Amino acid sequence: MRYVFSNLGQGLRRNLSMHIAVVLTLFVSLTLVGLGLLLNQQADKAAQQWGSQLQITVWLCKADDDNPTCTGEVTDAQKDAIAEVVEENPEVADHHFESKEEAFEKIKELLGPEKFDGPNPAATADDMPESLWITLEDPDEYEGITSAVIGLAGVSDIRDARETLEPIYDSISALQLGALGTAVFLVLAALLLVGNTIRLAAFARRREIGIMRLVGASTIYITMPFLLEAVVTALVSVALAGGALAAFVYFGVEERLADNLGFIPWVGWPEYLNALGLVAIVGPVLTLLPTLLLTRKYLKV
């Protein structure tokens, strides 16, 4: 192990500029991969709150509803009748009811639970309307189900926010594709840099490797310094990418976006940990896999 760690230090010093180039390239590419995952989770959170572009929401009557056609809280019989109409409509792909409690939890998550605690909360679960979320087969075919549901007993209103939400989802999708597309090119650049680094390292140690072959050194013994260099490079890159993603979540999302656009459910630290987990897996794979393949070629062990 003394030999292995000694060669690790020598290898890092000999090809310091190449290792720095690999670290910087991996850092940027892993950060973009993490951002792509965060944006994907952001789209999922928005869809959970507002529905996707394939969804419309049917608000059901509540006790003190503003709609004069509502005579009181929607009944189970009325919900069964509404569900039957929805199930028979060919424009509908799927549907599910959302209870008062589920709607209340969404509001608490969006606005903060502290506003709903104490003796005088801003709202309670009883203030929330029940709703029916309908997923369409085709986002452009919705008039049939809308006209079929709007006049039913127990229905207060229908929300079709697809025209409002479409620019938001399109922007998120464009950013996501841009981040992941750029990450792919940078990953390819990182793989080429790793290959060049291994080739230069093998060339610098060619005499030493030849002697080790003659005395019967094992394959793993010869390749271990190269693998450790790849691990160090990956760990540094993952740490930098994790720090950049954490800074984005804290300074970009929590300090800016969440304060200025509080009506949007933004990603937070749980989503950051998911992105960090993916980055922590992808980073070592991008360095160890090409190292294992190329050492067999350049070292001929």
N, C-alpha and C positions, 0 to 999 in steps of 0.2 A: 504493500500500500504506500510505503514511502516513495518508491519509484513512481508509482502511478500519480500521486499528488505532486511530486517534483516535476514530472513531465506535463502535468496540467498547468502549473504555473509558467513553465517555459513556453508551452504552446500559446497561452494567453498573451504573453509578452511578445513573442515572435510575430504574431499576426494580430497585434492590438488594433490596428486600423481596420482590418477586415472584420474583426469581431464587433467593433463599434458600429460599422456599417450594417452588419446583420442585426444587431440589437435595435438600432434606430428604425430599420425597415420593418422588423417584426413588431416593434412598439407601435408604429403607425398602423400597420395592417391589423393587428389584434385590437387596437382601439376602435378601428372602423367596424370590425366584426362585432365587438361588444355594442357599439352604437346601433348597428343594424338589428341586433336582438332587442335592445331597449326600445327601438322604434316599433318593432313587431309587437312587443308587449304593450306599448302605448296604444297601438291600434286596437288591441284586444280589450284594454280597459275602456277605451272610448265606446267600443261596440257593446260592452256589457252595460254601460251607463245609458247610452242613447239608442242602441241598436245599430245594426249594420245597414248598408245601403239596400239590402234585400228585406228589411224589416219595416213594418209599420206597427204602431202601438194603439190599442183600443183602450181608452179609459172607461172604466165601469163606474156606475153611479155610487155615490156615498151618501151618508145621512143628510149632510148639509150642502148638497151639491148646488152649484150655481145654475146648472142647466134646468130650466123649468119643466122639462119632460121627465126628469128624475123625481119620483115620488118618495124615494127613500133608498136605503142600502140595497145593493143588488142582491138578489136571492140566489140560492143554489139552483133552483129550477130555471131561472133566467140564464145563469151561467151555462147550464147544460144545453139550453136552447141555442145560445150563442156558439158554443163549441160544435154543436151539430151542424150549424150553417157553415162554419169555417171548415170543418172536415170535408164537407161535400163540395166545396168550391175548388175547381181545378187550378186556380191561380196560387193556391196555398201549398207550400212544401212542408211546413211544420208550424206548430204553435204551442205555446205554454202560458199558463196563468201565472201572474206574479202577485203574491199576497201583500197585505198592508205591511207586515213585518219585513218582508224582503225589500219593499220600496223604501221603508224607513231606514234600513241598514245602508242602502245606497246613498241616501241623503246624508246620513251621519258620516260616511266615508268621504263624501265630496266636500261637505262644509266643515267637518270637524266635530267629533263627539262632544266636545266641551259646550257647544251651543245647545245641546239637548239634555244636559244634566241639570240637577238642581230643582228647586220647587217651581220655577217658572220657565220651563223649556220653550224653545222657539216653536217646537211642534212635537207631537207624539205619533205613535204608530196609528192611532185611531184617526188622525188627520189625513193620512195618506189614502189615496184611492187604490183599489185593486185595478189590475190591468191585464190585458191579453196581448201577448207579443206574437205577431204573425210573421213568419218567414216566407217570402215570395219565391215562386219558381223562377220568375223573370222580373227584374226590377222595373221594367217598363210596362208590365201588365199588372195593374193594381186597382183599376177603376171598378172591376166587377166585385171584388171582395169588399172594397170600400162602400159601394152603394148597397151591398147586401147586409152589411153589419150596422151601418149608421142609424138605421131606423128601428133596430131591435130594442125591445124592452130591457132596461138595465144598462144600456150603452149611453155614456155621457158625451164622449168626444173621440175623435180619431186624430192621432198625431202622425203626420207624414213629413218627417224632417229630412228626407233624403236630399232635397235640393240644397238645404243648408249644410248638411254634413258632407256632401260630395266633395267640395273643395278641400275640406280638412283631411278626409281620407286620401284624396289624391296627393296632397302635399306630403302626408306621412309616407305613402307608398313611394313617391319619387325620392324622398330623402333616404328611405330604406334601401331602394335599389341602387342609388348612388353610392351609399356607404359600402354596401356589400360588393358592388361591381369594382370600386376602387380597391377594396381589400383583396379581391381575387388577383388583380394585377400585382399588388405589392407582395402578396404571398408567393407568387411566381418569382418575383425579384429576390425575395428572401431565400427561396430554395436554390436559385442560381448562386447567390452569395455563399450559402452554406457549402455547396459543391466546390466552389473555388477555394474556400477556406480550407476544406479538407484536403484538396489537391496540393495546395501550397504547404500545408503542414506535413503531409506525407513526403513531399519532395525534400523538405528541410530535414526530415528524420530518416531519409532513405538508408544511410549507412548504418545507423543504429538499429533500424528495423531489420536489415539484412543480417546483422550479427545475432539479433534475437531469434530469427528463424533458424540460424545454424545451431544454436544451443538448445533448440526445442521448445521455445516459449509458446504458450497456448494462444489461440486466437483471441480469446477474451482478454488475456493479459496485454496483448499488443493494442487492441482496439479500445481498452478501457479509458486511456487519457483522452481520446477523441470523443468518446461518449460523454465523459464528464465535462468537456468543453461545451458540448451541445447542451447539456443540462444547465450549466451556468448561464449560457447565452439565453436559454428559454426562461429561466427564473428571473433574470434581470428584465427581460422584455415583458413578461407577465406582470411583474411588480410595477413597471412604468405604466403599462396599459391600465392596470387596476387603479393606479393613482389618478390617471387622466379621466377614467370613467367616474370615479368618485367625485372628482372636482366638477365634472359636468353635472352630476346629479345634485350636488350641494349648491354650487354657485349658479348653474344654469337653470335647473328645474326648481329647487326649493326656494332659492333667494330671488329669482326673477320671474319665471313663468308661473309658478304656483301663486305668487303674490299678485301679479298683474292679470292673470287669467284663471282665477280661482274656480270658475264654473266648469273647467275642464278637469277630469280626473287624471292627474299626472302620475307617471311612474315614480317609484321611490326606492328605498333601500332593499326591500325584498326582491324587486326586479333587478336591482344592481347586483345582488348576490347571484342571481341566475346567470346574468351576463358574465360575471367574474368566473363562475364555474366553467362556462363554455370556453372562455379565454384561457383558463388554467389547463384545460385539456388540449386545446388546439395548439398552444405555444410549444409544449414539449414534443407533440407529434410532428410539428413542422421542422424541428431540429433533429430529433432522434431518428426518425424514419429515414431521411436522406443520408444521415451519418452511417446508419447500419448498412444501407445499400452501397454507398460509395466507398466505404472502407474496404469492402470485399474486392472492389475493382482496383483501387489505387494501392492498397497494401498487399493484395494478392496473398491473403492468409487463409 
